[in-house]
Amino acid sequence: MTAAQPSQADLTRVMDAHPMLCNFGYGKSPWAGWNYAADRAALAGNLDQVRTAYAWLRTLHPAGDRPWPTSYGLKHDGEYAGIGYVTNGAMIAAAYLAGVPVRVHPDDPNPELGVALTPPKTPAPDGSFTAWLAGHADANHPIGGLARDVAGDDCWPTTGTDYRQFADHLAEHFAYEPAWRALREAWEAYSGHPAPSDEEDEESVRGGSVTRRSPATGPLPVLSDAVGSLRTSLVYEHEQQVEQRAIVTAVEQVFLECERARADGDLIKRVSASDKEYHFQNWLQARIEACALNYDEPGRNTYPDFRLVDHPEGYEVKGLEFPGREADYDSNSQVPTGKHNGREVFYVFGRYPKSERGVDEYPVVDLVVCHGSFLNANQEYVHKNKSFRGFGSYGDILVRDRKMYVVPTPFALASGTAGLATLILPANYEIQSDQLVQVGDLDRVEVDEVLVSYEFNMQTNEMVTHREPNPNAGTVHRFRAYRSRGAGDSKKVTLNGPRS
């Protein structure tokens, strides 16, 4: 193929070379009623979408040794980039036509495509701060966490030579305070000089020679051997404590502490009369602290709310007034997921009595801690707010598409949760605590079709949705429900029927 747009003959040639390629993807769909021959014919007649995907793919970059995206994920990336809707098969055909490497896997309709949205990072020069940081990526320490984040950050200033370049990068990406602390500590360990504060002039603190130590020469370098020995000792003790606590996993600790606090009458304390969000979050924060688990400070826009430091887990908190709206909750610009930025995500739902004038303390009526995949199994979808200008009589009104997702709660999805504390985990999760008793098997099955796009007519105020066969149709996601021994462990938890 040349840079010219592919022709119908080009598409036919690719389809002849790949007889299992169709609009659905690579292979046959398990969806009931799906017609393979008709879907092949649909792809053959889909040249416009193939051309759209082809033109966009040619703007991307070779993936090299970076992770290859799936065709299904990449087609959604294209939609976010503004190319419009294209089928999975059109994206795959376009990849073949554009000379993009394609990895096909048996029984998987979504091959991996060897492209990336961003150019490859420039290799870090030997002796540079980024190279030094990479040498500590395995450290069980905030610097190790920063190093791992940097490894996955395609925009990181790899060739940077002074602290301000890295600080500016964090500022541009709205990094949270734990990342700033890790950067300061890493820079001071690398350079042997204090990191500049926002008020200080960089040159005044950067003067003098900078002594650098290669990652292979030992633990994190600091200003003196005495301080270095102290830090090494502290890191070792920290790692030993983490190893001992890992005997019982963090989510088990948190759940059991929540059940203890609920049973002992540890009350939710309302911060103010207008507080509708943080009172239950504060209650959970106290439970996490009681477990001696380190966490990054939560904020209004962090997800999940509590991100543990020593465990790859995070907790998203949802407080619900009872009685009241309890069948579902609003998820503003964030679809629930079981994994986010390398962390397992658990949702903590707590119900408490409706507020009354003059009452500032409330009991937790019941509680469910569930893995995010119980609410939604898809981990690939990334929410993005989009906007366009041109609406109104003068064409200067901006329209924002900021989606609000309304998600069923575990109280609506499962029976047997009322008045008790319940833990719901994937069935392959190995429980460590003998205080937990299984009280139910819950199987959620993926639907035949998934919604992939929608249109909104601004004249009729009507919305039209578009669906396509789910590549994972019929997949069963198995979960198990647990309770604390002796705390309602005779009451079974069962899955309710599908919601209409």
Wavefront OBJ file of the C-alpha trace (Angstrom):
o trace
v 0.000 0.000 0.000
v 0.998 3.570 -0.653
v -0.091 6.639 1.268
v -3.115 6.885 -1.068
v -6.484 5.831 0.307
v -7.183 2.096 -0.095
v -9.479 1.024 -2.899
v -12.251 -1.538 -2.914
v -9.830 -3.948 -4.589
v -7.364 -3.429 -1.732
v -10.041 -4.268 0.836
v -11.059 -7.344 -1.128
v -7.454 -8.504 -1.259
v -7.085 -8.214 2.547
v -10.365 -10.038 3.157
v -9.350 -12.839 0.787
v -6.052 -13.193 2.672
v -7.924 -13.310 6.004
v -11.134 -15.315 5.555
v -12.047 -15.010 9.266
v -12.075 -11.198 9.110
v -15.530 -9.615 9.300
v -17.237 -6.522 10.711
v -17.354 -8.147 14.160
v -13.594 -8.655 14.232
v -11.354 -11.654 13.657
v -13.407 -14.812 13.964
v -17.019 -15.747 14.556
v -19.237 -14.115 17.145
v -20.898 -16.211 19.894
v -23.884 -13.849 19.732
v -27.133 -15.702 19.052
v -28.524 -14.920 15.622
v -25.279 -13.563 14.255
v -24.707 -14.351 10.544
v -21.070 -14.783 9.554
v -21.621 -14.471 5.797
v -23.708 -11.349 6.224
v -21.100 -9.819 8.524
v -18.357 -10.540 5.973
v -20.462 -8.838 3.319
v -21.034 -5.877 5.648
v -17.286 -5.384 6.024
v -16.791 -5.617 2.254
v -19.267 -2.760 1.900
v -17.660 -0.732 4.678
v -14.871 0.900 2.669
v -15.562 4.406 4.023
v -14.938 3.314 7.620
v -11.854 1.355 6.563
v -10.491 4.481 4.878
v -11.227 6.589 7.965
v -9.410 4.136 10.212
v -6.563 3.809 7.703
v -5.954 7.575 7.581
v -5.934 7.785 11.392
v -3.634 4.777 11.848
v -1.059 6.412 9.604
v -0.791 9.299 12.082
v 0.172 6.957 14.956
v 3.567 5.667 16.030
v 5.192 2.216 16.076
v 4.579 0.481 19.398
v 7.979 -1.171 19.443
v 8.468 -2.946 22.757
v 5.604 -1.040 24.389
v 2.278 -2.835 25.040
v 0.224 -3.285 21.866
v -3.408 -2.150 22.088
v -6.221 -4.412 20.918
v -8.155 -3.495 17.798
v -11.280 -3.048 19.921
v -9.551 -0.690 22.332
v -7.885 1.188 19.478
v -11.134 1.798 17.648
v -12.453 3.495 20.770
v -9.263 5.551 20.973
v -10.012 6.657 17.435
v -13.545 7.630 18.382
v -12.174 9.697 21.291
v -9.754 11.314 18.825
v -12.681 12.399 16.660
v -12.684 9.977 13.712
v -16.212 8.802 14.469
v -17.582 5.287 14.781
v -15.787 2.432 12.997
v -16.342 -1.292 13.442
v -13.765 -3.591 14.947
v -13.333 -5.330 11.583
v -12.815 -2.024 9.772
v -9.999 -1.145 12.184
v -8.317 -4.524 11.663
v -8.618 -4.325 7.862
v -7.206 -0.789 7.933
v -4.259 -2.019 10.004
v -3.396 -4.662 7.416
v -3.695 -2.078 4.632
v -1.523 0.442 6.492
v 1.213 -2.107 7.124
v 0.633 -2.113 10.879
v 1.862 -5.341 12.562
v -1.087 -7.500 13.647
v -1.006 -10.243 16.290
v -3.953 -12.622 16.019
v -4.782 -14.827 19.009
v -6.934 -17.982 18.806
v -10.584 -17.481 19.768
v -10.051 -13.764 20.299
v -11.824 -11.352 17.910
v -9.561 -8.475 18.988
v -6.015 -8.873 17.640
v -3.249 -6.661 18.977
v -2.040 -3.883 16.695
v 1.568 -2.683 16.796
v 0.925 1.045 17.082
v 0.915 3.585 19.906
v -0.849 6.912 20.319
v 2.370 8.627 21.382
v 5.930 8.536 20.030
v 8.433 6.360 21.888
v 10.217 8.001 24.764
v 13.768 9.125 24.216
v 16.060 6.748 26.156
v 17.267 8.281 29.392
v 20.958 9.271 29.138
v 23.332 7.339 31.380
v 23.761 9.086 34.716
v 20.606 11.163 34.264
v 17.950 11.531 36.942
v 15.478 9.448 34.921
v 18.009 6.633 34.448
v 18.783 6.721 38.179
v 15.069 6.623 38.959
v 14.535 3.607 36.689
v 17.075 1.701 38.741
v 14.790 1.938 41.780
v 11.554 0.809 40.096
v 11.427 -2.326 42.256
v 11.818 -0.467 45.553
v 8.966 -0.853 48.049
v 9.112 2.854 48.757
v 7.471 6.060 47.405
v 10.490 6.550 45.129
v 9.818 3.117 43.675
v 6.207 4.114 43.087
v 7.320 7.267 41.296
v 9.750 5.246 39.171
v 6.974 2.876 38.104
v 4.694 5.778 37.214
v 7.463 7.395 35.171
v 8.044 4.153 33.261
v 4.455 4.291 32.000
v 4.411 8.048 31.332
v 5.076 8.736 27.647
v 5.241 12.493 28.295
v 7.867 12.408 31.055
v 10.841 14.738 30.298
v 13.296 11.863 29.998
v 16.297 14.003 29.078
v 15.614 16.600 31.765
v 18.599 17.818 33.740
v 17.154 19.992 36.510
v 14.461 19.639 39.118
v 12.190 22.332 37.665
v 11.618 20.367 34.457
v 10.219 17.430 36.403
v 8.259 19.651 38.785
v 6.691 21.480 35.841
v 5.643 18.138 34.393
v 3.857 17.176 37.623
v 2.160 20.571 37.729
v 0.971 20.291 34.130
v -0.573 16.908 34.888
v -2.188 17.966 38.188
v -0.207 15.480 40.269
v -1.210 14.921 43.873
v 0.934 15.716 46.895
v 2.336 12.162 47.367
v 3.887 12.374 43.886
v 5.433 15.745 44.754
v 6.893 14.361 47.974
v 8.352 11.366 46.139
v 9.881 13.641 43.481
v 11.517 15.898 46.084
v 12.901 12.930 47.984
v 14.168 11.248 44.799
v 15.851 14.428 43.551
v 17.592 15.017 46.871
v 18.797 11.413 46.973
v 20.041 11.614 43.381
v 21.653 15.046 43.448
v 22.833 15.350 47.026
v 21.190 18.795 47.259
v 17.828 19.976 48.566
v 15.065 20.209 45.983
v 14.101 23.832 45.250
v 10.908 25.014 46.904
v 8.348 27.053 44.982
v 9.707 30.220 46.604
v 13.401 29.531 46.166
v 15.456 30.385 43.144
v 16.707 27.152 41.670
v 20.239 28.319 41.076
v 20.732 29.218 44.736
v 20.190 25.622 45.836
v 21.631 23.811 42.859
v 25.137 25.197 43.089
v 28.143 23.008 43.665
v 28.956 19.651 42.187
v 26.307 16.945 42.005
v 27.463 13.474 43.005
v 25.510 10.743 41.227
v 25.517 7.064 42.106
v 24.555 4.331 39.665
v 21.557 2.160 40.619
v 23.769 -0.901 40.898
v 25.911 0.499 43.702
v 23.425 0.044 46.516
v 20.411 1.577 48.267
v 19.019 5.033 47.734
v 21.922 7.548 47.984
v 21.610 10.543 50.298
v 23.803 13.313 51.676
v 25.873 11.183 54.024
v 26.617 7.564 54.769
v 25.035 7.933 58.204
v 21.769 9.210 56.767
v 21.998 6.606 54.025
v 22.324 3.815 56.564
v 19.368 5.175 58.504
v 17.232 5.328 55.364
v 18.249 1.812 54.333
v 17.276 0.576 57.787
v 13.911 2.341 57.663
v 13.118 0.982 54.205
v 14.038 -2.535 55.331
v 11.826 -2.257 58.432
v 9.031 -0.863 56.277
v 9.280 -3.818 53.872
v 9.282 -6.291 56.771
v 6.128 -4.696 58.210
v 4.407 -4.876 54.837
v 5.362 -8.546 54.462
v 3.943 -9.371 57.899
v 0.695 -7.489 57.259
v 0.269 -9.247 53.885
v -0.608 -12.485 55.710
v -4.170 -11.123 55.732
v -4.874 -9.035 52.631
v -5.723 -5.369 52.942
v -9.320 -5.668 51.742
v -9.988 -8.408 54.302
v -8.506 -6.209 57.040
v -10.603 -3.227 55.977
v -13.823 -5.248 55.754
v -13.344 -6.924 59.131
v -12.550 -3.582 60.746
v -15.681 -2.057 59.180
v -17.805 -4.914 60.580
v -16.191 -4.529 64.018
v -16.844 -0.778 64.042
v -20.432 -1.215 62.851
v -21.147 -3.869 65.479
v -19.493 -1.813 68.239
v -21.546 1.260 67.358
v -18.772 3.480 65.998
v -20.947 6.225 64.550
v -20.753 8.344 61.430
v -20.245 11.971 62.435
v -21.748 14.567 60.158
v -19.294 17.404 59.530
v -21.975 20.017 58.789
v -25.656 20.294 57.945
v -24.821 20.531 54.242
v -22.353 17.629 54.288
v -23.620 15.001 51.845
v -20.384 13.316 50.898
v -17.580 13.244 53.401
v -19.174 11.979 56.610
v -19.219 8.337 55.504
v -15.863 8.785 53.768
v -14.420 10.034 57.069
v -15.836 6.953 58.800
v -14.082 4.653 56.322
v -10.870 6.673 56.620
v -10.854 5.930 60.349
v -11.238 2.206 59.563
v -8.275 2.248 57.150
v -6.164 4.070 59.731
v -7.172 1.532 62.392
v -5.693 -1.162 60.117
v -2.384 0.779 60.007
v -2.619 0.953 56.206
v -0.819 3.857 54.534
v -2.798 5.732 51.886
v -2.605 8.790 49.662
v -4.766 11.683 50.846
v -8.149 11.697 49.058
v -9.512 14.721 47.220
v -12.679 15.661 45.408
v -11.396 14.478 42.029
v -9.256 11.493 43.008
v -10.215 7.981 41.926
v -10.511 5.836 43.816
v -10.989 7.894 46.971
v -8.364 6.045 49.021
v -5.288 4.661 47.237
v -3.160 2.436 49.444
v 0.600 2.960 49.351
v 1.896 -0.485 50.339
v -0.769 -2.576 48.609
v -2.000 -2.326 44.990
v -5.532 -1.545 46.168
v -7.867 1.432 46.233
v -11.269 2.128 47.820
v -14.106 4.153 46.317
v -16.679 5.227 48.920
v -20.439 5.506 48.352
v -22.678 6.561 51.223
v -26.456 6.031 50.813
v -29.285 7.410 52.957
v -31.760 4.747 54.039
v -34.612 4.663 53.311
v -34.044 6.662 50.147
v -32.374 6.200 46.819
v -30.468 2.965 47.277
v -31.026 0.970 44.068
v -28.465 2.980 42.104
v -26.045 5.857 42.425
v -24.692 8.623 40.193
v -21.157 8.128 38.965
v -20.004 11.448 37.587
v -17.563 10.960 34.685
v -16.237 7.662 36.070
v -17.458 4.220 35.044
v -16.884 1.662 37.806
v -14.019 -0.712 37.170
v -12.127 -3.400 39.047
v -8.684 -2.101 38.122
v -7.361 1.433 37.774
v -3.733 2.458 37.194
v -2.478 -0.924 38.366
v -4.615 -1.017 41.518
v -7.450 -3.378 42.372
v -10.484 -1.160 43.058
v -13.006 -2.000 45.776
v -16.266 -0.120 46.321
v -17.517 0.479 49.848
v -21.277 1.063 50.050
v -22.682 2.065 53.427
v -26.303 2.849 54.282
v -27.219 5.118 57.165
v -30.454 6.757 58.424
v -31.796 9.905 56.804
v -30.608 13.105 58.385
v -32.648 14.700 61.120
v -32.440 18.238 62.421
v -30.146 18.437 65.425
v -28.754 14.911 64.971
v -25.095 14.780 63.923
v -24.240 11.115 64.562
v -25.621 8.106 62.728
v -25.061 4.337 62.794
v -24.037 2.348 59.736
v -27.187 0.300 59.002
v -25.487 -2.121 56.619
v -22.448 -2.260 54.424
v -21.157 -3.974 51.262
v -17.526 -4.007 50.159
v -17.332 -5.329 46.599
v -14.699 -5.611 43.887
v -15.309 -3.062 41.143
v -15.672 -5.801 38.514
v -18.880 -6.896 40.266
v -20.379 -3.609 39.049
v -18.691 -3.561 35.627
v -16.245 -6.083 34.141
v -14.850 -3.837 31.376
v -11.451 -2.384 32.239
v -10.624 -0.849 28.822
v -13.138 1.992 28.629
v -11.671 5.392 29.483
v -14.111 8.224 30.111
v -13.380 11.550 28.434
v -15.389 14.761 28.539
v -15.734 16.347 25.113
v -17.103 19.661 23.901
v -17.805 21.587 20.726
v -18.593 25.197 19.905
v -21.100 26.448 17.387
v -24.485 26.101 19.051
v -27.024 28.931 19.257
v -28.134 31.757 17.036
v -24.676 33.297 16.868
v -22.749 30.055 16.775
v -20.628 30.864 19.811
v -22.182 28.649 22.500
v -20.085 25.767 23.779
v -21.781 22.419 24.397
v -20.129 20.065 26.874
v -20.724 16.340 26.767
v -20.109 15.373 30.372
v -21.615 11.960 30.931
v -23.273 10.893 34.162
v -23.439 7.129 34.668
v -26.174 5.672 36.875
v -24.938 2.383 38.323
v -26.873 -0.295 40.269
v -25.694 -0.740 43.850
v -24.956 -4.161 45.397
v -28.111 -3.733 47.470
v -30.111 -3.807 44.212
v -28.008 -6.487 42.535
v -28.051 -9.016 45.367
v -30.525 -10.175 48.020
v -29.525 -11.014 51.569
v -27.426 -7.908 52.188
v -29.898 -5.862 54.249
v -28.890 -5.134 57.829
v -25.534 -6.918 57.582
v -21.967 -6.431 56.371
v -21.043 -8.335 53.199
v -17.787 -8.738 51.281
v -18.039 -9.643 47.546
v -14.856 -10.753 45.769
v -13.967 -12.528 42.506
v -14.206 -16.300 42.937
v -10.497 -16.761 42.204
v -9.563 -14.524 45.133
v -7.908 -16.584 47.848
v -9.270 -15.645 51.268
v -6.612 -15.631 54.008
v -8.612 -14.851 57.154
v -10.347 -17.662 59.056
v -12.788 -15.022 60.342
v -14.543 -14.911 56.968
v -17.297 -17.372 56.005
v -18.636 -17.801 52.464
v -22.356 -17.053 52.231
v -23.053 -17.047 48.501
v -21.989 -17.638 44.878
v -22.841 -14.804 42.517
v -22.430 -15.201 38.734
v -22.762 -12.186 36.426
v -23.033 -12.895 32.680
v -22.006 -10.476 29.935
v -24.745 -9.391 27.535
v -24.949 -10.225 23.817
v -24.698 -6.604 22.680
v -22.891 -3.607 24.143
v -23.652 0.050 23.625
v -20.802 1.682 21.693
v -22.087 5.167 20.816
v -25.089 7.456 20.881
v -26.471 10.470 19.039
v -28.508 13.357 20.410
v -30.772 15.351 18.105
v -30.806 18.936 19.379
v -33.963 19.756 17.410
v -36.139 16.879 18.612
v -34.304 16.223 21.903
v -34.252 12.550 21.021
v -31.375 10.192 21.718
v -30.420 7.230 19.544
v -28.073 4.533 20.783
v -25.866 2.217 18.719
v -24.923 -1.292 19.777
v -22.707 -4.010 18.419
v -22.005 -7.631 19.333
v -20.132 -7.982 22.595
v -16.820 -9.813 21.946
v -17.186 -11.309 25.429
v -20.867 -12.252 25.120
v -21.868 -15.025 27.476
v -18.711 -14.762 29.595
v -19.512 -15.630 33.207
v -17.805 -13.583 35.915
v -17.965 -15.517 39.170
v -17.979 -13.891 42.595
v -18.307 -15.093 46.168
v -19.945 -13.345 49.097
v -18.451 -13.508 52.601
v -19.378 -12.432 56.117
v -17.576 -12.187 59.394
v -17.955 -15.416 61.345
v -20.967 -15.230 63.651
v -22.246 -11.964 62.111
v -25.150 -13.175 59.983
v -23.170 -15.960 58.333
v -26.296 -18.173 58.163
v -28.093 -15.737 55.845
v -27.293 -16.470 52.215
v -26.602 -13.884 49.511
v -28.109 -14.481 46.070
v -28.057 -12.558 42.810
v -31.252 -10.813 41.753
v -32.611 -11.027 38.208
v -31.513 -8.596 35.463
v -32.723 -5.016 35.749
v -34.953 -3.757 32.981
l 1 2 3 4 5 6 7 8 9 10 11 12 13 14 15 16 17 18 19 20 21 22 23 24 25 26 27 28 29 30 31 32 33 34 35 36 37 38 39 40 41 42 43 44 45 46 47 48 49 50 51 52 53 54 55 56 57 58 59 60 61 62 63 64 65 66 67 68 69 70 71 72 73 74 75 76 77 78 79 80 81 82 83 84 85 86 87 88 89 90 91 92 93 94 95 96 97 98 99 100 101 102 103 104 105 106 107 108 109 110 111 112 113 114 115 116 117 118 119 120 121 122 123 124 125 126 127 128 129 130 131 132 133 134 135 136 137 138 139 140 141 142 143 144 145 146 147 148 149 150 151 152 153 154 155 156 157 158 159 160 161 162 163 164 165 166 167 168 169 170 171 172 173 174 175 176 177 178 179 180 181 182 183 184 185 186 187 188 189 190 191 192 193 194 195 196 197 198 199 200 201 202 203 204 205 206 207 208 209 210 211 212 213 214 215 216 217 218 219 220 221 222 223 224 225 226 227 228 229 230 231 232 233 234 235 236 237 238 239 240 241 242 243 244 245 246 247 248 249 250 251 252 253 254 255 256 257 258 259 260 261 262 263 264 265 266 267 268 269 270 271 272 273 274 275 276 277 278 279 280 281 282 283 284 285 286 287 288 289 290 291 292 293 294 295 296 297 298 299 300 301 302 303 304 305 306 307 308 309 310 311 312 313 314 315 316 317 318 319 320 321 322 323 324 325 326 327 328 329 330 331 332 333 334 335 336 337 338 339 340 341 342 343 344 345 346 347 348 349 350 351 352 353 354 355 356 357 358 359 360 361 362 363 364 365 366 367 368 369 370 371 372 373 374 375 376 377 378 379 380 381 382 383 384 385 386 387 388 389 390 391 392 393 394 395 396 397 398 399 400 401 402 403 404 405 406 407 408 409 410 411 412 413 414 415 416 417 418 419 420 421 422 423 424 425 426 427 428 429 430 431 432 433 434 435 436 437 438 439 440 441 442 443 444 445 446 447 448 449 450 451 452 453 454 455 456 457 458 459 460 461 462 463 464 465 466 467 468 469 470 471 472 473 474 475 476 477 478 479 480 481 482 483 484 485 486 487 488 489 490 491 492 493 494 495 496 497 498 499 500
